[in-house]
Amino acid sequence: MQLSDTLLEDRPEQTFFEDPALDRAFGVVMALATEVYVLRDRARALERKLEAAGVIEPGGLDAEPGDEERAADAGDREAFVEGLMISLLGKQQAKGAS
């Protein structure tokens, strides 16, 4: 049996808040938090491997980026923040019925 099979079973949804949408949103937050931790764990492992191979010095990734690096990353950061925060404007993002 696969996980998707168990998700399709007809059983009552577990709820913690009065509004089931809050439970679902919290589920999404927890899934994202899990993914963030996995990425953090993998980044630490990658840093250890790079240090052991002599590619970077211990703590080498902790240094502040230079002006050129900041400028190169600025556009990506702005696009990320805009995509993250645009839903707070309360405007429909998907095309379709309005």
C-alpha positions in Angstrom: 0.0 0.0 0.0 1.3 3.4 -0.9 0.9 6.6 1.1 -1.3 8.1 -1.6 -3.7 5.1 -1.1 -4.1 5.9 2.6 -4.7 9.6 1.8 -7.6 8.7 -0.4 -9.4 6.6 2.3 -12.7 8.0 3.4 -12.1 8.9 7.0 -12.7 12.1 9.0 -10.0 14.7 8.8 -8.1 15.4 12.0 -8.7 18.9 13.2 -7.1 21.2 15.7 -8.6 24.5 14.9 -12.2 25.5 14.3 -11.5 26.4 10.7 -10.3 23.3 8.7 -8.4 25.7 6.3 -6.1 26.6 9.2 -5.4 22.9 9.8 -4.5 22.5 6.1 -2.4 25.7 6.1 -0.6 24.5 9.2 0.0 21.1 7.5 1.6 23.0 4.6 3.8 25.0 7.0 4.9 21.8 8.7 5.7 20.1 5.4 7.8 23.2 4.4 9.6 23.2 7.8 10.5 19.6 7.2 11.9 20.4 3.8 13.9 23.3 5.2 15.4 21.1 7.9 16.4 18.5 5.3 18.0 21.2 3.2 19.9 22.6 6.2 21.1 19.1 7.1 22.3 18.5 3.5 24.0 21.9 3.3 25.9 21.1 6.5 27.0 17.7 5.1 28.1 19.4 1.9 30.1 22.0 3.8 31.8 19.3 5.8 32.8 17.5 2.5 34.0 20.7 0.9 36.1 21.5 4.0 37.5 18.0 4.2 38.5 18.2 0.5 40.2 21.6 1.1 37.8 23.4 -1.3 36.7 25.8 1.4 38.1 26.8 4.8 36.1 26.0 7.9 33.6 28.8 8.3 34.4 30.1 4.8 30.7 30.3 3.9 30.0 32.5 6.9 31.7 35.5 5.5 29.6 38.5 4.3 29.3 38.7 0.6 31.0 41.4 -1.3 29.3 44.2 -3.1 29.5 42.4 -6.5 28.0 39.2 -5.0 25.2 41.2 -3.3 24.4 43.0 -6.6 24.3 39.6 -8.4 21.9 38.1 -5.8 19.6 41.2 -5.4 17.4 40.4 -8.4 16.8 36.8 -7.4 16.1 37.9 -3.8 13.6 40.6 -4.9 11.8 38.1 -7.2 11.6 35.6 -4.3 10.2 38.1 -1.8 7.7 39.4 -4.3 6.5 35.9 -5.1 6.3 35.1 -1.4 4.5 38.2 -0.3 2.2 38.9 -3.3 -0.7 36.8 -1.8 -0.9 39.4 1.0 -2.2 41.9 -1.5 -5.4 39.9 -1.7 -5.4 39.9 -5.5 -6.2 36.9 -7.6 -3.0 35.4 -9.0 -4.5 32.5 -11.1 -6.0 33.2 -14.4 -9.6 32.1 -14.8 -13.0 33.2 -13.3 -12.8 36.4 -11.4 
